[in-house]
């Protein structure tokens, strides 16, 4: 609210949602965000800064400016759409995952072809093992969707795999979340030894046998999380197709729309309009 003072902000803007969308933003980031939103409002000849400008400004900070002129083949657009839907469905279904706020396949920046944004309901400083495992499954949902739908995988999941592997390693080596390894912290932070060379500074404090066990545990956690994601998507396979048709047409689906689509409470035409058709079978159960 401090950085909004003196700015013509639409009174309908939900400040709590904005706060959830900007985790880790410091004062300078928030100030730049508001200024960016003000420029967008001016470009669109609006008298007030609405949630649309603020959301777009946040997306620019997170993923870069829109590149709608970027030529992406229809085959790649479908792959990206199902990839992001995979993240979103797994994230929406698992109880300990952060709620899905938005799915987008609008190209941004130099390399981003799409993204799924999940936001915590409140600030959190600790995570349980269950929460981490649900997050891992969500991260691997994109790759699982590619394999399930197209029976192939692409390079689009490289960053997901990198992040998932790091988290799994931290579970085993830092958080004591491996039953096989036990409540032990393996590996020392020797970041201060900058003059001894990377290899020396990062020498492990465990045996080769322990290193092998750690590798096996990391691999097990990743494979089990991937299977969870794949099994969830198999269950929602038909819904994936329905959501993909809408996403390919609209290019963006909000979290509330996704939840209603998964529950059968909402059906959208290809222009994104609510047809108000409910899932009769679900109501009769």
N, C-alpha and C positions, 0 to 999 in steps of 0.2 A: 504493500500500500504506500510505503514511503516514496517509491520511485514513480508512482502514479499521480502524486500530488501535482496539481497544476496542469494535468493533461486531460483532454476531453474524453474520458473513458465512459463508454456506454454503461449505464447503471445495471444492466442485465448481466454484465460480466461476472462470472463466478470466480472469485479470487482464490477460493480453496482449490479448485481444479487447476488453476494456473500454478499454484504453489506445488501441487503434486506433480505437475508436468515439468518442473524445473529443479529436480533434485541436484544438489551440488553446485548450483549457480551462486556465485558470490555477488556482492553489490554491483560491481562494474558490469557483470554479465546481465543482471536484471535491468540496469540502466540502458545498456545497449539494446536489450530486447524491447523495451518500451519505445525507444527512439526508432527502432526498425519498424515496429507496428505503427507508429505515428506517420512514418514515411509512406507505408503501404496505404494507410487511410487517406492520405493526401493524394496519392496517385489515383486512388479510386474515387476521389472527390466526395469523400464522406466527412461529415461534420464531427463525428465521434469515432473513437477507436473501438471497434466491436471485437467480439470473441474471435471472429474470422481472421482479423489482422493479427491478433495476439497469437492465435494458434499457428498461423503461417510463419510468424516471426520465430516462434519456438522451433518449428520444423526446420527453418533455415539454419538456426544455430546448431541443431542436433545433426542434421543430415545434409545441409547445404541448400542452396537455392534450387528452385525447380528448373529442370532442363527438358521441358516438354518438346523442344525442337530436336532432342536427341532421338535418332532413328533406332528403334528397337524392333526386331522382327516379331511377327505374330507368335512364332514358336517360342521365342524367348519370353515374350510377355506372358504366355500361358504358364511357362515354367516358373517365372517369378511369382505369378498370382498364386499358384498352388503351393509354392514354397512358403510364401507369407501366410497363406491360409493354414498351412500345417502348423506353423508357430502359434497362430492365433487360436485354433481349435484346442490344441493341447493345453495352452495357457488358460483358456476359458473353462476347460473341463476339470482340471486338477484343483483340488481344494486349497492348496497352499501356495498357488501361483498368484502373482500380482494380476489384477484385472486388466483385460485388454482395453486400451483406450482408442486405438485406431490401427487400421491396416491400410497401407498405401502402396500402389505400384507406379507412382509418379517418379520418373528418374530425377535424382537430385545430385548436385555436385558432379564430381568427375567419375565416380564409380558406383554410387548407390542406385540400384534399379528398383528398390522397394524396401519397405521396412514395416515392422509390427511394433507398435509402442505399447508397453505394459507399464502401468503406474501403481505404486503402492498406495493403499488407502490412507496411510499415515507414515510419519517419519519412523524409521526403524534403525536400530543400532546393533541388534543381534539377529542371527538367523538360526533356526533349528535345522537339524539334519533333514527333516521331512521337507522343509521349505527349499533347501538347496537341491534336493533330488527332484522336486517338482520343477524348479527352475532349469535344471539340466535337461529334463525331458522336453520342456518347451523349447530350449535352444536347439535340440536335435529334431524337433518336429518338422522343420523345413526340409532337411535332407530325407527324412522318413517319407514325407509327402511326395517328393520327387521319385523315390523308388517305388512307392505304392501306385502312383498314377501313371508314371511314364516307364516304369521298369528300368530306370537308369538314374545315375546321379551326375551332378555337374560340379563345377568349381564354385558355385554360388554359396556353398556351405562352408567354405574354408575358414572364414572368420568365426562361424558358429563352433566348428570343431576345435579351433584354437582356444576359444574362451572356455568351452566345455572341458577340455583337457586340463586347462589350468585350474579350474574349479575342482575337478575330481582329484587332481594332485594335491591341492590345498586340503581337501577333505581327509586324505590319507596321511599327508606329511605334517600338516599344521594343526588341524582341528581334532585329531584323534577319532575320526568318524568311520574308521575301518575296523570291524570286529576282528579281522585276521591280524592286523598290525597292532591294534590296541591303542590305549590312550598315551601315545608317545609322540613327541615332535621330532621329526627327522629332517636334518638339513639345517644349517645355521645361516643366519643373515650376516654375511661378511662384507656387506656393502661398503663399510668404511675402509677396507683394505684396497683402496683404489690403485695403489702403486705396485701391487703384487701380481697384476695380470688377471684377466677374467678367469682363466682356468684354475689358477691357484685359489683365487678368492671364492670360487664356487665349488671347491672340493667337498664332496659329501662326507658326513660324519658317520657313515654306516658301511657295512660290508657289501660285497657283491651279491651275496645271498639275500640280504635284506633289500638291496636295490631291485633284484629280480622279483621279490615278493611285492614290493611297492608297484612295480610296473604291472604285475598281474592284477593287483587290486584296482589300479587306475583303469585298466582295460575293462575289468569286470563292471565297474560302476558305469562307464560310458556305454558298454554294450547293453546292460540292463536298462539304462535310461532310454536308450534308442528303441529297445523292444517295447517299453511302455508307450512311447510316442507312437510307434508304428501300430500297436494294437488299438490304441484310442482312435487313430485315423481310420483304421479298417472299420471300426464300428460306425464312424460318421462319414463313410465313403460317399453315400448319396448326397448328404448335406454339403460335402466339399464341392461337388459339381454345381449345386444350386448357388452356393456362395461365389464360386469362381465366375459364373456367368455374370453376376451382378458386379463383382469387382472389376472384371475386364471392361465392363461398360462404364461404370462410375469412376473407377480408378482409386476410390477411397471409400472405406466403410467404417463407420464409427462403432465404438464398443457396444453401445446400447443396441444398435441394429444387429450386430453379430449375436449377442445374447438371445435376442428375440428370434432370429433365424434358426439358431440351434435348438431353441425350445419349440419351434413351430408356431410361435405366436405372431410372426410377422413374415410376410412375403412381399418382396419388392419387384416391381417391373424393371425393365432394363434402363429406365430413366431414374430409378431410385425412388419411385413413388410407392407408398404403402398401399397394397391392394386389400388390406384388412381381411385376409383369408387366414383362418386359424386351422391348426392341425386337428381335425375332427377326431382322428383315431386317438390322439393323445388325451383329448378331453374325455373320451369315453372310457379310458383306462382307470 
